[in-house]
């Protein structure tokens, strides 16, 4: 499995709304994530900073499916009044963080 991590910023006072929207994630959005092979997708926050992480068999495939999905486009439009996220112009998805450390399994 490949790992993908991203950061974004929730707008001031909008964390509760951000959480509410994710608690009611659209079934069609979940279907896109499943199609992309994305598992263990988790999002954390500290203050206004969001940190997301997921695993998938192929980051390239996951990025392509998300970048070409009208559902993802609608979700991003829906979320832009509660958060700010940078997008990679090459992949059309969130900017991937560079891994700098991994504690291996025993």
TIDO-434292 format. One record per residue: residue in one letter; x negated, y, z of N, C-alpha, C, O in turn. Coordinates in steps of 0.2 Angstrom, whole numbers, padded with zeros to 4 digits, always signed. Layout:
N
<pt resn="A" n_u="X" n_v="Y" n_w="Z" ca_u="X" ca_v="Y" ca_w="Z" c_u="X" c_v="Y" c_w="Z" o_u="X" o_v="Y" o_w="Z"/>
...
END
This chain:
106
<pt resn="X" n_u="-0004" n_v="-0006" n_w="+0000" ca_u="+0000" ca_v="+0000" ca_w="+0000" c_u="-0004" c_v="+0006" c_w="+0000" o_u="-0009" o_v="+0007" o_w="+0003"/>
<pt resn="X" n_u="-0002" n_v="+0011" n_w="-0004" ca_u="-0006" ca_v="+0018" ca_w="-0004" c_u="-0002" c_v="+0022" c_w="+0001" o_u="+0004" o_v="+0021" o_w="+0002"/>
<pt resn="X" n_u="-0005" n_v="+0027" n_w="+0004" ca_u="-0002" ca_v="+0032" ca_w="+0009" c_u="-0002" c_v="+0039" c_w="+0006" o_u="-0007" o_v="+0041" o_w="+0002"/>
<pt resn="X" n_u="+0003" n_v="+0042" n_w="+0007" ca_u="+0004" ca_v="+0049" ca_w="+0005" c_u="+0006" c_v="+0054" c_w="+0011" o_u="+0010" o_v="+0052" o_w="+0015"/>
<pt resn="X" n_u="+0003" n_v="+0059" n_w="+0012" ca_u="+0004" ca_v="+0064" ca_w="+0017" c_u="+0005" c_v="+0071" c_w="+0014" o_u="+0001" o_v="+0073" o_w="+0009"/>
<pt resn="X" n_u="+0009" n_v="+0075" n_w="+0017" ca_u="+0011" ca_v="+0082" ca_w="+0015" c_u="+0012" c_v="+0086" c_w="+0021" o_u="+0014" o_v="+0084" o_w="+0026"/>
<pt resn="X" n_u="+0011" n_v="+0093" n_w="+0020" ca_u="+0014" ca_v="+0097" ca_w="+0025" c_u="+0018" c_v="+0103" c_w="+0021" o_u="+0018" o_v="+0104" o_w="+0015"/>
<pt resn="X" n_u="+0022" n_v="+0106" n_w="+0025" ca_u="+0027" ca_v="+0111" ca_w="+0023" c_u="+0028" c_v="+0115" c_w="+0029" o_u="+0026" o_v="+0114" o_w="+0035"/>
<pt resn="X" n_u="+0032" n_v="+0120" n_w="+0028" ca_u="+0034" ca_v="+0125" ca_w="+0034" c_u="+0042" c_v="+0126" c_w="+0034" o_u="+0045" o_v="+0127" o_w="+0029"/>
<pt resn="X" n_u="+0044" n_v="+0124" n_w="+0040" ca_u="+0052" ca_v="+0126" ca_w="+0041" c_u="+0052" c_v="+0133" c_w="+0042" o_u="+0048" o_v="+0136" o_w="+0046"/>
<pt resn="X" n_u="+0057" n_v="+0136" n_w="+0039" ca_u="+0058" ca_v="+0143" ca_w="+0041" c_u="+0060" c_v="+0145" c_w="+0048" o_u="+0064" o_v="+0140" o_w="+0051"/>
<pt resn="X" n_u="+0059" n_v="+0150" n_w="+0051" ca_u="+0060" ca_v="+0152" ca_w="+0058" c_u="+0068" c_v="+0151" c_w="+0059" o_u="+0072" o_v="+0153" o_w="+0056"/>
<pt resn="X" n_u="+0069" n_v="+0147" n_w="+0065" ca_u="+0076" ca_v="+0146" ca_w="+0067" c_u="+0079" c_v="+0141" c_w="+0063" o_u="+0085" o_v="+0140" o_w="+0064"/>
<pt resn="X" n_u="+0076" n_v="+0137" n_w="+0058" ca_u="+0080" ca_v="+0133" ca_w="+0054" c_u="+0078" c_v="+0125" c_w="+0055" o_u="+0080" o_v="+0121" o_w="+0052"/>
<pt resn="X" n_u="+0074" n_v="+0124" n_w="+0061" ca_u="+0073" ca_v="+0117" ca_w="+0062" c_u="+0079" c_v="+0113" c_w="+0063" o_u="+0079" o_v="+0107" o_w="+0061"/>
<pt resn="X" n_u="+0083" n_v="+0115" n_w="+0067" ca_u="+0090" ca_v="+0111" ca_w="+0068" c_u="+0093" c_v="+0109" c_w="+0062" o_u="+0096" o_v="+0104" o_w="+0061"/>
<pt resn="X" n_u="+0094" n_v="+0114" n_w="+0058" ca_u="+0097" ca_v="+0113" ca_w="+0051" c_u="+0093" c_v="+0108" c_w="+0047" o_u="+0096" o_v="+0104" o_w="+0043"/>
<pt resn="X" n_u="+0087" n_v="+0109" n_w="+0047" ca_u="+0082" ca_v="+0104" ca_w="+0043" c_u="+0084" c_v="+0097" c_w="+0045" o_u="+0084" o_v="+0092" o_w="+0041"/>
<pt resn="X" n_u="+0084" n_v="+0096" n_w="+0052" ca_u="+0085" ca_v="+0089" ca_w="+0055" c_u="+0092" c_v="+0087" c_w="+0053" o_u="+0093" o_v="+0081" o_w="+0051"/>
<pt resn="X" n_u="+0097" n_v="+0091" n_w="+0054" ca_u="+0104" ca_v="+0090" ca_w="+0052" c_u="+0104" c_v="+0087" c_w="+0045" o_u="+0108" o_v="+0082" o_w="+0044"/>
<pt resn="X" n_u="+0101" n_v="+0090" n_w="+0040" ca_u="+0102" ca_v="+0088" ca_w="+0033" c_u="+0098" c_v="+0082" c_w="+0032" o_u="+0101" o_v="+0078" o_w="+0028"/>
<pt resn="X" n_u="+0093" n_v="+0080" n_w="+0036" ca_u="+0089" ca_v="+0074" ca_w="+0035" c_u="+0093" c_v="+0068" c_w="+0038" o_u="+0093" o_v="+0063" o_w="+0036"/>
<pt resn="X" n_u="+0097" n_v="+0070" n_w="+0044" ca_u="+0101" ca_v="+0065" ca_w="+0047" c_u="+0107" c_v="+0063" c_w="+0042" o_u="+0109" o_v="+0057" o_w="+0043"/>
<pt resn="X" n_u="+0109" n_v="+0067" n_w="+0038" ca_u="+0114" ca_v="+0066" ca_w="+0033" c_u="+0111" c_v="+0065" c_w="+0026" o_u="+0114" o_v="+0067" o_w="+0021"/>
<pt resn="X" n_u="+0105" n_v="+0062" n_w="+0025" ca_u="+0102" ca_v="+0062" ca_w="+0018" c_u="+0107" c_v="+0058" c_w="+0013" o_u="+0110" o_v="+0054" o_w="+0015"/>
<pt resn="X" n_u="+0107" n_v="+0061" n_w="+0007" ca_u="+0112" ca_v="+0059" ca_w="+0002" c_u="+0110" c_v="+0051" c_w="+0000" o_u="+0104" o_v="+0050" o_w="+0000"/>
<pt resn="X" n_u="+0115" n_v="+0047" n_w="+0000" ca_u="+0113" ca_v="+0040" ca_w="-0003" c_u="+0109" c_v="+0040" c_w="-0009" o_u="+0105" o_v="+0036" o_w="-0010"/>
<pt resn="X" n_u="+0111" n_v="+0045" n_w="-0014" ca_u="+0107" ca_v="+0045" ca_w="-0020" c_u="+0100" c_v="+0047" c_w="-0019" o_u="+0096" o_v="+0045" o_w="-0023"/>
<pt resn="X" n_u="+0098" n_v="+0051" n_w="-0014" ca_u="+0092" ca_v="+0053" ca_w="-0013" c_u="+0088" c_v="+0046" c_w="-0010" o_u="+0082" o_v="+0045" o_w="-0012"/>
<pt resn="X" n_u="+0091" n_v="+0043" n_w="-0005" ca_u="+0088" ca_v="+0037" ca_w="-0003" c_u="+0087" c_v="+0032" c_w="-0008" o_u="+0082" o_v="+0028" o_w="-0008"/>
<pt resn="X" n_u="+0091" n_v="+0031" n_w="-0013" ca_u="+0091" ca_v="+0027" ca_w="-0019" c_u="+0084" c_v="+0029" c_w="-0023" o_u="+0081" o_v="+0024" o_w="-0025"/>
<pt resn="X" n_u="+0083" n_v="+0035" n_w="-0024" ca_u="+0077" ca_v="+0037" ca_w="-0028" c_u="+0071" c_v="+0035" c_w="-0024" o_u="+0066" o_v="+0033" o_w="-0027"/>
<pt resn="X" n_u="+0071" n_v="+0036" n_w="-0017" ca_u="+0065" ca_v="+0034" ca_w="-0013" c_u="+0064" c_v="+0027" c_w="-0014" o_u="+0058" o_v="+0024" o_w="-0014"/>
<pt resn="X" n_u="+0069" n_v="+0023" n_w="-0013" ca_u="+0069" ca_v="+0016" ca_w="-0014" c_u="+0066" c_v="+0014" c_w="-0021" o_u="+0062" o_v="+0009" o_w="-0022"/>
<pt resn="X" n_u="+0069" n_v="+0017" n_w="-0026" ca_u="+0066" ca_v="+0016" ca_w="-0033" c_u="+0059" c_v="+0017" c_w="-0034" o_u="+0055" o_v="+0014" o_w="-0037"/>
<pt resn="X" n_u="+0056" n_v="+0022" n_w="-0030" ca_u="+0049" ca_v="+0024" ca_w="-0030" c_u="+0045" c_v="+0020" c_w="-0026" o_u="+0039" o_v="+0020" o_w="-0026"/>
<pt resn="X" n_u="+0048" n_v="+0015" n_w="-0022" ca_u="+0044" ca_v="+0010" ca_w="-0018" c_u="+0042" c_v="+0013" c_w="-0012" o_u="+0038" o_v="+0011" o_w="-0008"/>
<pt resn="X" n_u="+0045" n_v="+0019" n_w="-0010" ca_u="+0043" ca_v="+0022" ca_w="-0004" c_u="+0046" c_v="+0019" c_w="+0003" o_u="+0052" o_v="+0018" o_w="+0003"/>
<pt resn="X" n_u="+0041" n_v="+0018" n_w="+0007" ca_u="+0043" ca_v="+0015" ca_w="+0014" c_u="+0040" c_v="+0018" c_w="+0019" o_u="+0035" o_v="+0022" o_w="+0018"/>
<pt resn="X" n_u="+0042" n_v="+0017" n_w="+0025" ca_u="+0039" ca_v="+0020" ca_w="+0031" c_u="+0039" c_v="+0028" c_w="+0031" o_u="+0034" o_v="+0031" o_w="+0033"/>
<pt resn="X" n_u="+0044" n_v="+0031" n_w="+0028" ca_u="+0044" ca_v="+0038" ca_w="+0027" c_u="+0045" c_v="+0042" c_w="+0033" o_u="+0051" o_v="+0040" o_w="+0036"/>
<pt resn="X" n_u="+0041" n_v="+0045" n_w="+0036" ca_u="+0042" ca_v="+0049" ca_w="+0042" c_u="+0040" c_v="+0056" c_w="+0042" o_u="+0036" o_v="+0058" o_w="+0038"/>
<pt resn="X" n_u="+0044" n_v="+0060" n_w="+0045" ca_u="+0042" ca_v="+0068" ca_w="+0045" c_u="+0042" c_v="+0070" c_w="+0053" o_u="+0046" o_v="+0068" o_w="+0057"/>
<pt resn="X" n_u="+0036" n_v="+0073" n_w="+0054" ca_u="+0036" ca_v="+0076" ca_w="+0061" c_u="+0035" c_v="+0084" c_w="+0060" o_u="+0034" o_v="+0087" o_w="+0055"/>
<pt resn="X" n_u="+0036" n_v="+0087" n_w="+0066" ca_u="+0035" ca_v="+0094" ca_w="+0066" c_u="+0032" c_v="+0096" c_w="+0073" o_u="+0032" o_v="+0093" o_w="+0078"/>
<pt resn="X" n_u="+0028" n_v="+0102" n_w="+0072" ca_u="+0025" ca_v="+0106" ca_w="+0078" c_u="+0026" c_v="+0113" c_w="+0076" o_u="+0024" o_v="+0115" o_w="+0071"/>
<pt resn="X" n_u="+0030" n_v="+0117" n_w="+0080" ca_u="+0032" ca_v="+0123" ca_w="+0078" c_u="+0036" c_v="+0124" c_w="+0072" o_u="+0040" o_v="+0120" o_w="+0071"/>
<pt resn="X" n_u="+0033" n_v="+0128" n_w="+0067" ca_u="+0036" ca_v="+0128" ca_w="+0060" c_u="+0033" c_v="+0124" c_w="+0055" o_u="+0035" o_v="+0124" o_w="+0049"/>
<pt resn="X" n_u="+0028" n_v="+0120" n_w="+0057" ca_u="+0024" ca_v="+0115" ca_w="+0053" c_u="+0028" c_v="+0109" c_w="+0053" o_u="+0029" o_v="+0105" o_w="+0058"/>
<pt resn="X" n_u="+0029" n_v="+0106" n_w="+0046" ca_u="+0031" ca_v="+0099" ca_w="+0045" c_u="+0025" c_v="+0095" c_w="+0042" o_u="+0021" o_v="+0098" o_w="+0038"/>
<pt resn="X" n_u="+0025" n_v="+0089" n_w="+0044" ca_u="+0020" ca_v="+0084" ca_w="+0042" c_u="+0024" c_v="+0078" c_w="+0040" o_u="+0027" o_v="+0075" o_w="+0044"/>
<pt resn="X" n_u="+0024" n_v="+0076" n_w="+0033" ca_u="+0027" ca_v="+0070" ca_w="+0031" c_u="+0022" c_v="+0065" c_w="+0029" o_u="+0016" o_v="+0066" o_w="+0027"/>
<pt resn="X" n_u="+0024" n_v="+0059" n_w="+0030" ca_u="+0020" ca_v="+0053" ca_w="+0028" c_u="+0024" c_v="+0047" c_w="+0025" o_u="+0029" o_v="+0046" o_w="+0028"/>
<pt resn="X" n_u="+0022" n_v="+0044" n_w="+0020" ca_u="+0025" ca_v="+0038" ca_w="+0018" c_u="+0020" c_v="+0033" c_w="+0014" o_u="+0014" o_v="+0035" o_w="+0013"/>
<pt resn="X" n_u="+0022" n_v="+0027" n_w="+0013" ca_u="+0018" ca_v="+0022" ca_w="+0010" c_u="+0022" c_v="+0020" c_w="+0004" o_u="+0028" o_v="+0020" o_w="+0004"/>
<pt resn="X" n_u="+0018" n_v="+0018" n_w="-0001" ca_u="+0021" ca_v="+0015" ca_w="-0007" c_u="+0016" c_v="+0011" c_w="-0011" o_u="+0010" o_v="+0012" o_w="-0010"/>
<pt resn="X" n_u="+0018" n_v="+0007" n_w="-0015" ca_u="+0013" ca_v="+0003" ca_w="-0019" c_u="+0009" c_v="+0007" c_w="-0024" o_u="+0003" o_v="+0005" o_w="-0025"/>
<pt resn="X" n_u="+0012" n_v="+0012" n_w="-0027" ca_u="+0008" ca_v="+0016" ca_w="-0031" c_u="+0010" c_v="+0024" c_w="-0031" o_u="+0016" o_v="+0025" o_w="-0032"/>
<pt resn="X" n_u="+0006" n_v="+0028" n_w="-0028" ca_u="+0007" ca_v="+0035" ca_w="-0028" c_u="+0009" c_v="+0038" c_w="-0035" o_u="+0013" o_v="+0042" o_w="-0035"/>
<pt resn="X" n_u="+0005" n_v="+0036" n_w="-0040" ca_u="+0007" ca_v="+0038" ca_w="-0046" c_u="+0014" c_v="+0037" c_w="-0049" o_u="+0017" o_v="+0041" o_w="-0051"/>
<pt resn="X" n_u="+0016" n_v="+0031" n_w="-0048" ca_u="+0023" ca_v="+0029" ca_w="-0049" c_u="+0028" c_v="+0033" c_w="-0045" o_u="+0033" o_v="+0035" o_w="-0048"/>
<pt resn="X" n_u="+0027" n_v="+0033" n_w="-0039" ca_u="+0031" ca_v="+0037" ca_w="-0034" c_u="+0032" c_v="+0044" c_w="-0036" o_u="+0037" o_v="+0047" o_w="-0036"/>
<pt resn="X" n_u="+0026" n_v="+0047" n_w="-0038" ca_u="+0026" ca_v="+0054" ca_w="-0040" c_u="+0030" c_v="+0055" c_w="-0046" o_u="+0034" o_v="+0060" o_w="-0047"/>
<pt resn="X" n_u="+0029" n_v="+0051" n_w="-0051" ca_u="+0033" ca_v="+0051" ca_w="-0057" c_u="+0040" c_v="+0050" c_w="-0057" o_u="+0044" o_v="+0054" o_w="-0060"/>
<pt resn="X" n_u="+0042" n_v="+0046" n_w="-0053" ca_u="+0049" ca_v="+0045" ca_w="-0052" c_u="+0053" c_v="+0051" c_w="-0048" o_u="+0058" o_v="+0053" o_w="-0050"/>
<pt resn="X" n_u="+0049" n_v="+0053" n_w="-0043" ca_u="+0052" ca_v="+0059" ca_w="-0040" c_u="+0052" c_v="+0065" c_w="-0044" o_u="+0057" o_v="+0069" o_w="-0044"/>
<pt resn="X" n_u="+0046" n_v="+0066" n_w="-0048" ca_u="+0046" ca_v="+0072" ca_w="-0052" c_u="+0051" c_v="+0072" c_w="-0058" o_u="+0053" o_v="+0078" o_w="-0060"/>
<pt resn="X" n_u="+0053" n_v="+0067" n_w="-0060" ca_u="+0058" ca_v="+0066" ca_w="-0065" c_u="+0065" c_v="+0065" c_w="-0063" o_u="+0069" o_v="+0063" o_w="-0067"/>
<pt resn="X" n_u="+0066" n_v="+0066" n_w="-0057" ca_u="+0073" ca_v="+0064" ca_w="-0054" c_u="+0077" c_v="+0070" c_w="-0053" o_u="+0075" o_v="+0075" o_w="-0050"/>
<pt resn="X" n_u="+0083" n_v="+0071" n_w="-0057" ca_u="+0087" ca_v="+0076" ca_w="-0055" c_u="+0090" c_v="+0077" c_w="-0048" o_u="+0092" o_v="+0082" o_w="-0046"/>
<pt resn="X" n_u="+0090" n_v="+0071" n_w="-0045" ca_u="+0093" ca_v="+0071" ca_w="-0038" c_u="+0087" c_v="+0074" c_w="-0033" o_u="+0089" o_v="+0078" o_w="-0029"/>
<pt resn="X" n_u="+0081" n_v="+0073" n_w="-0035" ca_u="+0076" ca_v="+0076" ca_w="-0031" c_u="+0076" c_v="+0084" c_w="-0032" o_u="+0075" o_v="+0088" o_w="-0028"/>
<pt resn="X" n_u="+0077" n_v="+0086" n_w="-0038" ca_u="+0078" ca_v="+0093" ca_w="-0040" c_u="+0083" c_v="+0096" c_w="-0036" o_u="+0082" o_v="+0101" o_w="-0033"/>
<pt resn="X" n_u="+0089" n_v="+0093" n_w="-0036" ca_u="+0095" ca_v="+0095" ca_w="-0032" c_u="+0093" c_v="+0096" c_w="-0024" o_u="+0095" o_v="+0100" o_w="-0021"/>
<pt resn="X" n_u="+0090" n_v="+0090" n_w="-0022" ca_u="+0088" ca_v="+0090" ca_w="-0015" c_u="+0083" c_v="+0096" c_w="-0013" o_u="+0084" o_v="+0100" o_w="-0008"/>
<pt resn="X" n_u="+0078" n_v="+0097" n_w="-0018" ca_u="+0073" ca_v="+0103" ca_w="-0016" c_u="+0077" c_v="+0109" c_w="-0017" o_u="+0075" o_v="+0114" o_w="-0013"/>
<pt resn="X" n_u="+0082" n_v="+0110" n_w="-0021" ca_u="+0086" ca_v="+0116" ca_w="-0021" c_u="+0090" c_v="+0117" c_w="-0015" o_u="+0090" o_v="+0123" o_w="-0012"/>
<pt resn="X" n_u="+0093" n_v="+0112" n_w="-0013" ca_u="+0097" ca_v="+0112" ca_w="-0006" c_u="+0093" c_v="+0113" c_w="+0000" o_u="+0095" o_v="+0117" o_w="+0004"/>
<pt resn="X" n_u="+0086" n_v="+0111" n_w="+0000" ca_u="+0082" ca_v="+0112" ca_w="+0006" c_u="+0078" c_v="+0119" c_w="+0006" o_u="+0075" o_v="+0121" o_w="+0011"/>
<pt resn="X" n_u="+0078" n_v="+0123" n_w="+0000" ca_u="+0074" ca_v="+0129" ca_w="+0000" c_u="+0076" c_v="+0134" c_w="+0004" o_u="+0072" o_v="+0139" o_w="+0005"/>
<pt resn="X" n_u="+0082" n_v="+0134" n_w="+0007" ca_u="+0084" ca_v="+0140" ca_w="+0012" c_u="+0082" c_v="+0138" c_w="+0019" o_u="+0083" o_v="+0142" o_w="+0023"/>
<pt resn="X" n_u="+0079" n_v="+0132" n_w="+0020" ca_u="+0077" ca_v="+0130" ca_w="+0027" c_u="+0070" c_v="+0129" c_w="+0027" o_u="+0067" o_v="+0128" o_w="+0033"/>
<pt resn="X" n_u="+0066" n_v="+0128" n_w="+0021" ca_u="+0059" ca_v="+0126" ca_w="+0022" c_u="+0055" c_v="+0129" c_w="+0015" o_u="+0058" o_v="+0131" o_w="+0010"/>
<pt resn="X" n_u="+0049" n_v="+0129" n_w="+0016" ca_u="+0044" ca_v="+0131" ca_w="+0011" c_u="+0039" c_v="+0125" c_w="+0010" o_u="+0036" o_v="+0123" o_w="+0014"/>
<pt resn="X" n_u="+0039" n_v="+0123" n_w="+0003" ca_u="+0034" ca_v="+0118" ca_w="+0002" c_u="+0031" c_v="+0119" c_w="-0005" o_u="+0034" o_v="+0122" o_w="-0009"/>
<pt resn="X" n_u="+0024" n_v="+0118" n_w="-0005" ca_u="+0020" ca_v="+0119" ca_w="-0011" c_u="+0021" c_v="+0113" c_w="-0015" o_u="+0022" o_v="+0107" o_w="-0012"/>
<pt resn="X" n_u="+0021" n_v="+0114" n_w="-0022" ca_u="+0022" ca_v="+0108" ca_w="-0026" c_u="+0015" c_v="+0108" c_w="-0031" o_u="+0013" o_v="+0113" o_w="-0033"/>
<pt resn="X" n_u="+0013" n_v="+0102" n_w="-0032" ca_u="+0007" ca_v="+0101" ca_w="-0036" c_u="+0009" c_v="+0102" c_w="-0044" o_u="+0014" o_v="+0098" o_w="-0046"/>
<pt resn="X" n_u="+0007" n_v="+0107" n_w="-0047" ca_u="+0009" ca_v="+0108" ca_w="-0054" c_u="+0007" c_v="+0102" c_w="-0059" o_u="+0011" o_v="+0101" o_w="-0064"/>
<pt resn="X" n_u="+0003" n_v="+0097" n_w="-0057" ca_u="+0001" ca_v="+0092" ca_w="-0061" c_u="+0006" c_v="+0086" c_w="-0060" o_u="+0008" o_v="+0083" o_w="-0065"/>
<pt resn="X" n_u="+0008" n_v="+0085" n_w="-0054" ca_u="+0013" ca_v="+0079" ca_w="-0052" c_u="+0020" c_v="+0081" c_w="-0052" o_u="+0025" o_v="+0077" o_w="-0052"/>
<pt resn="X" n_u="+0021" n_v="+0088" n_w="-0050" ca_u="+0028" ca_v="+0090" ca_w="-0049" c_u="+0031" c_v="+0088" c_w="-0042" o_u="+0037" o_v="+0089" o_w="-0041"/>
<pt resn="X" n_u="+0026" n_v="+0085" n_w="-0038" ca_u="+0028" ca_v="+0083" ca_w="-0031" c_u="+0024" c_v="+0087" c_w="-0026" o_u="+0020" o_v="+0091" o_w="-0028"/>
<pt resn="X" n_u="+0026" n_v="+0086" n_w="-0020" ca_u="+0022" ca_v="+0090" ca_w="-0014" c_u="+0015" c_v="+0088" c_w="-0015" o_u="+0013" o_v="+0083" o_w="-0017"/>
<pt resn="X" n_u="+0011" n_v="+0093" n_w="-0013" ca_u="+0004" ca_v="+0093" ca_w="-0013" c_u="+0001" c_v="+0088" c_w="-0008" o_u="+0003" o_v="+0088" o_w="-0002"/>
<pt resn="X" n_u="-0003" n_v="+0083" n_w="-0011" ca_u="-0005" ca_v="+0077" ca_w="-0006" c_u="-0011" c_v="+0080" c_w="-0002" o_u="-0016" o_v="+0083" o_w="-0005"/>
<pt resn="X" n_u="-0011" n_v="+0078" n_w="+0004" ca_u="-0016" ca_v="+0079" ca_w="+0009" c_u="-0022" c_v="+0075" c_w="+0007" o_u="-0021" o_v="+0069" o_w="+0005"/>
<pt resn="X" n_u="-0028" n_v="+0077" n_w="+0008" ca_u="-0034" ca_v="+0072" ca_w="+0007" c_u="-0035" c_v="+0069" c_w="+0013" o_u="-0036" o_v="+0072" o_w="+0019"/>
<pt resn="X" n_u="-0036" n_v="+0062" n_w="+0013" ca_u="-0037" ca_v="+0058" ca_w="+0019" c_u="-0044" c_v="+0059" c_w="+0021" o_u="-0049" o_v="+0059" o_w="+0016"/>
<pt resn="X" n_u="-0046" n_v="+0060" n_w="+0027" ca_u="-0053" ca_v="+0061" ca_w="+0029" c_u="-0055" c_v="+0056" c_w="+0035" o_u="-0061" o_v="+0056" o_w="+0037"/>
<pt resn="X" n_u="-0050" n_v="+0052" n_w="+0037" ca_u="-0052" ca_v="+0047" ca_w="+0042" c_u="-0046" c_v="+0042" c_w="+0042" o_u="-0040" o_v="+0043" o_w="+0041"/>
<pt resn="X" n_u="-0048" n_v="+0035" n_w="+0043" ca_u="-0044" ca_v="+0030" ca_w="+0044" c_u="-0047" c_v="+0025" c_w="+0049" o_u="-0053" o_v="+0023" o_w="+0048"/>
<pt resn="X" n_u="-0043" n_v="+0023" n_w="+0054" ca_u="-0045" ca_v="+0018" ca_w="+0059" c_u="-0043" c_v="+0012" c_w="+0056" o_u="-0037" o_v="+0011" o_w="+0056"/>
<pt resn="X" n_u="-0047" n_v="+0007" n_w="+0054" ca_u="-0045" ca_v="+0001" ca_w="+0051" c_u="-0041" c_v="-0004" c_w="+0056" o_u="-0042" o_v="-0004" o_w="+0062"/>
<pt resn="X" n_u="-0037" n_v="-0008" n_w="+0053" ca_u="-0034" ca_v="-0013" ca_w="+0056" c_u="-0039" c_v="-0018" c_w="+0059" o_u="-0044" o_v="-0019" o_w="+0056"/>
<pt resn="X" n_u="-0038" n_v="-0021" n_w="+0064" ca_u="-0042" ca_v="-0026" ca_w="+0067" c_u="-0040" c_v="-0033" c_w="+0064" o_u="-0044" o_v="-0038" o_w="+0066"/>
END
